Amino acid sequence: MSDENIKNAADATAIFCMPSADATVPDLMGSTRPGYPTLSILKGPQTGASFVLDTPEITIGRDPSSSVFLNDMTVSRRHAVLHINGNSARIEDLGSLNGTWVDGAIVKSAPIVDGSTIQVGTFRMVYHTTRPQRIQTGE
């Protein structure tokens, strides 16, 4: 290859970047249809783990006795608690060091709905009350 061809090939190199709007959330629940709300980890050391929220009060923290045990130093021992009452749910931060985030906003206490994202330390989770139906794409 000539020097000019090498220079042209180097100039033609492009980096592929996917716009975040085109990215999709992985289907962590598969074909299961939960009878109770679920909390699935989308990002963090336990990516892919799902927790069935089958009691009215769900503790979240680094303490091994927590209902949702998140073993990472960015999570407080007693980080947050989820209160589930029928079709409604609320998350409450328990004075954690790094805070609790719901749909991108830091909160002390906030209602959560199906599809809400919750961030605790390095963990990003999604709350589901029902299993969303798959959309047929024709492929």
Backbone as CSV, one residue per row, in Angstrom:
resi,resn,N_x,N_y,N_z,CA_x,CA_y,CA_z,C_x,C_y,C_z
1,MET,0.840,-1.179,0.000,0.000,0.000,0.000,0.883,1.239,0.000
2,SER,0.482,2.206,-0.770,1.259,3.445,-0.809,0.965,4.270,0.437
3,ASP,1.843,5.238,0.678,1.670,6.121,1.835,0.349,6.887,1.753
4,GLU,-0.047,7.263,0.537,-1.293,8.018,0.373,-2.504,7.138,0.705
5,ASN,-2.473,5.875,0.282,-3.576,4.960,0.589,-3.698,4.713,2.096
6,ILE,-2.552,4.592,2.778,-2.565,4.397,4.232,-3.162,5.626,4.907
7,LYS,-2.783,6.818,4.443,-3.314,8.062,5.010,-4.820,8.142,4.781
8,ASN,-5.312,7.792,3.588,-6.749,7.829,3.288,-7.515,6.811,4.132
9,ALA,-6.936,5.645,4.340,-7.595,4.617,5.155,-7.713,5.084,6.602
10,ALA,-6.675,5.730,7.123,-6.707,6.242,8.489,-7.754,7.342,8.626
11,ASP,-7.889,8.194,7.607,-8.875,9.272,7.644,-10.303,8.721,7.575
12,ALA,-10.488,7.538,7.014,-11.820,6.970,6.846,-12.309,6.238,8.093
13,THR,-11.468,6.096,9.094,-11.869,5.406,10.316,-12.922,6.221,11.040
14,ALA,-14.012,5.566,11.433,-15.096,6.241,12.156,-15.414,5.443,13.415
15,ILE,-15.875,6.130,14.410,-16.267,5.488,15.662,-17.774,5.406,15.705
16,PHE,-18.284,4.227,15.998,-19.728,4.027,16.082,-20.212,4.367,17.485
17,CYS,-21.179,5.248,17.576,-21.808,5.594,18.851,-23.308,5.444,18.700
18,MET,-23.917,4.665,19.590,-25.357,4.486,19.545,-26.027,5.557,20.401
19,PRO,-26.962,6.309,19.842,-27.687,7.283,20.655,-28.429,6.565,21.778
20,SER,-28.449,7.163,22.967,-29.093,6.504,24.105,-30.560,6.239,23.843
21,ALA,-31.210,7.044,23.005,-32.626,6.822,22.687,-32.827,5.515,21.916
22,ASP,-31.774,5.033,21.234,-31.874,3.793,20.469,-31.536,2.559,21.297
23,ALA,-30.956,2.758,22.470,-30.580,1.629,23.326,-31.828,1.068,23.998
24,THR,-31.818,-0.217,24.289,-32.953,-0.840,24.955,-32.515,-1.438,26.283
25,VAL,-33.461,-1.530,27.202,-33.207,-2.139,28.501,-33.296,-3.655,28.326
26,PRO,-32.363,-4.416,28.872,-32.414,-5.872,28.707,-33.656,-6.451,29.369
27,ASP,-34.188,-7.520,28.791,-35.365,-8.191,29.322,-34.909,-9.176,30.392
28,LEU,-34.830,-8.719,31.640,-34.292,-9.540,32.720,-35.302,-10.543,33.265
29,MET,-36.571,-10.292,33.043,-37.594,-11.155,33.630,-38.020,-12.292,32.713
30,GLY,-37.563,-12.291,31.464,-37.917,-13.365,30.549,-39.419,-13.472,30.381
31,SER,-39.930,-14.666,30.386,-41.360,-14.860,30.161,-42.145,-14.993,31.465
32,THR,-41.496,-14.814,32.607,-42.212,-14.956,33.872,-43.145,-13.785,34.101
33,ARG,-44.281,-14.053,34.691,-45.247,-13.025,35.037,-45.345,-13.010,36.556
34,PRO,-44.799,-11.975,37.185,-44.770,-11.966,38.646,-46.164,-11.815,39.252
35,GLY,-46.385,-12.503,40.388,-47.601,-12.332,41.144,-47.457,-11.176,42.113
36,TYR,-46.238,-10.806,42.398,-45.904,-9.694,43.289,-45.041,-8.710,42.512
37,PRO,-44.925,-7.470,43.013,-43.981,-6.553,42.357,-42.558,-7.116,42.421
38,THR,-41.725,-6.671,41.493,-40.333,-7.119,41.457,-39.407,-5.924,41.330
39,LEU,-38.180,-6.127,41.760,-37.119,-5.140,41.622,-35.975,-5.849,40.913
40,SER,-35.609,-5.370,39.728,-34.558,-6.003,38.927,-33.368,-5.065,38.791
41,ILE,-32.169,-5.611,38.963,-30.949,-4.816,38.866,-30.519,-4.725,37.403
42,LEU,-30.457,-3.484,36.904,-30.038,-3.229,35.528,-28.557,-2.922,35.438
43,LYS,-28.002,-2.317,36.511,-26.595,-1.909,36.497,-26.041,-2.046,37.898
44,GLY,-24.843,-2.581,38.000,-24.195,-2.753,39.294,-23.589,-4.131,39.407
45,PRO,-22.964,-4.417,40.540,-22.275,-5.699,40.714,-23.167,-6.941,40.574
46,GLN,-24.458,-6.815,40.782,-25.356,-7.977,40.704,-26.312,-7.857,39.525
47,THR,-25.845,-7.272,38.407,-26.689,-7.063,37.229,-27.397,-8.358,36.843
48,GLY,-28.707,-8.239,36.608,-29.513,-9.391,36.212,-30.300,-10.000,37.353
49,ALA,-29.922,-9.704,38.596,-30.652,-10.256,39.740,-32.022,-9.592,39.855
50,SER,-33.014,-10.373,40.237,-34.365,-9.859,40.458,-34.839,-10.294,41.828
51,PHE,-35.568,-9.423,42.498,-36.100,-9.692,43.829,-37.613,-9.608,43.775
52,VAL,-38.290,-10.616,44.307,-39.744,-10.596,44.422,-40.081,-9.858,45.708
53,LEU,-40.937,-8.853,45.605,-41.288,-8.010,46.741,-42.616,-8.492,47.313
54,ASP,-42.535,-9.530,48.159,-43.741,-10.220,48.611,-44.178,-9.888,50.036
55,THR,-43.625,-8.823,50.609,-44.058,-8.370,51.929,-44.355,-6.866,51.849
56,PRO,-45.153,-6.331,52.771,-45.501,-4.900,52.707,-44.321,-3.958,52.938
57,GLU,-43.282,-4.424,53.617,-42.105,-3.585,53.871,-40.858,-4.327,53.405
58,ILE,-40.145,-3.716,52.473,-38.936,-4.307,51.890,-37.752,-3.430,52.260
59,THR,-36.790,-3.998,52.975,-35.590,-3.245,53.332,-34.540,-3.418,52.244
60,ILE,-33.809,-2.332,51.970,-32.750,-2.336,50.963,-31.480,-1.863,51.651
61,GLY,-30.400,-2.646,51.518,-29.159,-2.221,52.136,-28.047,-3.232,52.035
62,ARG,-26.927,-2.872,52.658,-25.729,-3.721,52.653,-25.760,-4.751,53.773
63,ASP,-26.688,-4.609,54.706,-26.837,-5.586,55.787,-27.383,-6.895,55.197
64,PRO,-26.727,-8.023,55.461,-27.178,-9.304,54.897,-28.615,-9.674,55.270
65,SER,-29.163,-9.074,56.315,-30.545,-9.391,56.680,-31.554,-8.559,55.885
66,SER,-31.099,-7.669,55.010,-32.002,-6.857,54.188,-32.770,-7.731,53.208
67,SER,-34.014,-7.348,52.938,-34.820,-8.065,51.931,-34.124,-8.019,50.575
68,VAL,-33.581,-6.846,50.227,-32.801,-6.670,49.002,-31.377,-6.358,49.453
69,PHE,-30.540,-7.388,49.472,-29.158,-7.285,49.947,-28.268,-6.864,48.785
70,LEU,-27.681,-5.668,48.887,-26.797,-5.126,47.861,-25.400,-5.007,48.456
71,ASN,-24.558,-5.959,48.142,-23.243,-6.076,48.751,-22.226,-5.191,48.039
72,ASP,-22.221,-3.899,48.407,-21.292,-2.959,47.813,-21.109,-1.797,48.782
73,MET,-19.888,-1.279,48.879,-19.581,-0.214,49.846,-20.300,1.107,49.553
74,THR,-20.861,1.274,48.352,-21.591,2.506,48.036,-23.011,2.491,48.599
75,VAL,-23.393,1.360,49.178,-24.731,1.187,49.752,-24.600,1.196,51.271
76,SER,-25.459,1.964,51.952,-25.460,1.979,53.418,-26.040,0.668,53.951
77,ARG,-25.692,0.330,55.184,-26.211,-0.920,55.782,-27.734,-0.937,55.766
78,ARG,-28.334,0.140,56.204,-29.790,0.321,56.151,-30.034,1.520,55.240
79,HIS,-30.120,1.285,53.953,-30.134,2.362,52.961,-31.533,2.946,52.739
80,ALA,-32.499,2.071,52.450,-33.844,2.538,52.120,-34.854,1.451,52.456
81,VAL,-36.116,1.846,52.456,-37.197,0.884,52.670,-38.301,1.172,51.655
82,LEU,-38.853,0.106,51.095,-39.996,0.186,50.181,-41.241,-0.180,50.965
83,HIS,-42.258,0.668,50.900,-43.547,0.376,51.528,-44.523,0.053,50.407
84,ILE,-45.064,-1.160,50.422,-45.988,-1.587,49.375,-47.359,-1.794,50.012
85,ASN,-48.354,-1.104,49.458,-49.712,-1.187,49.982,-50.664,-1.368,48.807
86,GLY,-51.005,-2.612,48.525,-51.875,-2.887,47.377,-51.199,-2.505,46.076
87,ASN,-51.816,-1.570,45.348,-51.268,-1.140,44.053,-50.353,0.068,44.158
88,SER,-50.127,0.576,45.362,-49.246,1.733,45.498,-47.969,1.344,46.236
89,ALA,-46.917,2.085,45.950,-45.629,1.827,46.598,-44.908,3.149,46.812
90,ARG,-44.105,3.188,47.844,-43.338,4.381,48.197,-41.972,3.921,48.689
91,ILE,-40.927,4.637,48.284,-39.581,4.346,48.775,-39.171,5.478,49.711
92,GLU,-38.472,5.119,50.771,-38.023,6.095,51.757,-36.541,5.876,52.024
93,ASP,-35.753,6.938,51.888,-34.335,6.872,52.210,-34.186,6.895,53.728
94,LEU,-33.312,6.080,54.270,-33.131,5.975,55.717,-31.897,6.740,56.202
95,GLY,-31.617,7.878,55.585,-30.458,8.676,55.981,-29.155,8.141,55.432
96,SER,-29.210,7.530,54.266,-28.018,6.934,53.659,-26.997,7.999,53.276
97,LEU,-25.746,7.574,53.154,-24.670,8.489,52.804,-24.775,8.975,51.355
98,ASN,-25.053,8.071,50.420,-25.083,8.418,48.995,-26.465,8.750,48.469
99,GLY,-27.491,8.635,49.284,-28.840,8.994,48.862,-29.533,7.912,48.053
100,THR,-30.814,8.139,47.840,-31.663,7.255,47.042,-32.240,8.098,45.914
101,TRP,-32.172,7.584,44.701,-32.608,8.309,43.508,-33.780,7.572,42.869
102,VAL,-34.799,8.307,42.485,-35.946,7.735,41.773,-36.123,8.509,40.476
103,ASP,-36.093,7.809,39.376,-36.244,8.410,38.046,-35.335,9.631,37.865
104,GLY,-34.094,9.523,38.350,-33.088,10.549,38.139,-33.061,11.687,39.148
105,ALA,-33.938,11.658,40.154,-33.962,12.725,41.162,-33.687,12.135,42.535
106,ILE,-32.865,12.834,43.315,-32.586,12.364,44.667,-33.821,12.637,45.534
107,VAL,-34.182,11.660,46.366,-35.414,11.785,47.147,-35.182,11.361,48.592
108,LYS,-35.985,11.908,49.473,-36.068,11.433,50.859,-37.177,10.385,50.936
109,SER,-38.279,10.664,50.246,-39.412,9.751,50.160,-40.137,10.071,48.861
110,ALA,-40.539,9.044,48.131,-41.201,9.274,46.842,-42.065,8.083,46.461
111,PRO,-43.182,8.344,45.781,-43.972,7.236,45.241,-43.229,6.612,44.065
112,ILE,-43.407,5.321,43.883,-42.840,4.646,42.717,-43.965,3.915,42.003
113,VAL,-43.830,3.820,40.707,-44.833,3.179,39.864,-44.143,2.157,38.975
114,ASP,-44.947,1.376,38.266,-44.398,0.386,37.350,-43.438,1.066,36.368
115,GLY,-42.202,0.579,36.305,-41.198,1.124,35.400,-40.297,2.172,36.028
116,SER,-40.547,2.562,37.279,-39.677,3.538,37.945,-38.277,2.971,38.086
117,THR,-37.263,3.825,37.875,-35.891,3.412,38.126,-35.476,3.920,39.502
118,ILE,-34.768,3.076,40.207,-34.291,3.391,41.553,-32.787,3.205,41.540
119,GLN,-32.062,4.210,42.018,-30.613,4.081,42.123,-30.218,4.154,43.587
120,VAL,-29.490,3.114,44.018,-28.969,3.009,45.384,-27.492,2.682,45.227
121,GLY,-26.617,3.624,45.601,-25.188,3.412,45.381,-24.924,3.235,43.899
122,THR,-24.155,2.208,43.539,-23.854,1.960,42.124,-24.916,1.103,41.442
123,PHE,-25.950,0.714,42.167,-26.994,-0.159,41.626,-28.111,0.669,40.997
124,ARG,-28.439,0.363,39.751,-29.620,0.940,39.109,-30.619,-0.194,38.925
125,MET,-31.819,0.005,39.468,-32.846,-1.039,39.459,-34.125,-0.497,38.840
126,VAL,-34.975,-1.409,38.388,-36.284,-1.023,37.870,-37.348,-1.769,38.657
127,TYR,-38.411,-1.043,39.008,-39.530,-1.582,39.780,-40.636,-1.957,38.804
128,HIS,-41.130,-3.183,38.924,-42.228,-3.645,38.059,-43.361,-4.183,38.907
129,THR,-44.579,-3.726,38.597,-45.758,-4.286,39.259,-46.374,-5.377,38.407
130,THR,-46.176,-5.305,37.104,-46.703,-6.310,36.181,-45.653,-6.598,35.138
131,ARG,-45.860,-7.656,34.419,-44.958,-8.015,33.333,-45.432,-7.325,32.062
132,PRO,-44.669,-6.372,31.514,-45.104,-5.713,30.288,-45.221,-6.704,29.137
133,GLN,-46.203,-6.484,28.290,-46.397,-7.338,27.123,-45.311,-7.023,26.084
134,ARG,-44.837,-8.057,25.392,-43.858,-7.847,24.330,-44.572,-7.257,23.124
135,ILE,-43.910,-6.337,22.455,-44.445,-5.735,21.258,-43.973,-6.548,20.060
136,GLN,-44.901,-6.939,19.187,-44.540,-7.689,18.002,-43.928,-6.738,16.977
137,THR,-42.736,-7.067,16.513,-42.046,-6.193,15.555,-42.143,-6.698,14.126
138,GLY,-42.651,-7.891,13.935,-42.759,-8.431,12.600,-41.506,-9.145,12.134
139,GLU,-40.500,-9.218,12.978,-39.254,-9.881,12.596,-39.290,-11.331,12.975
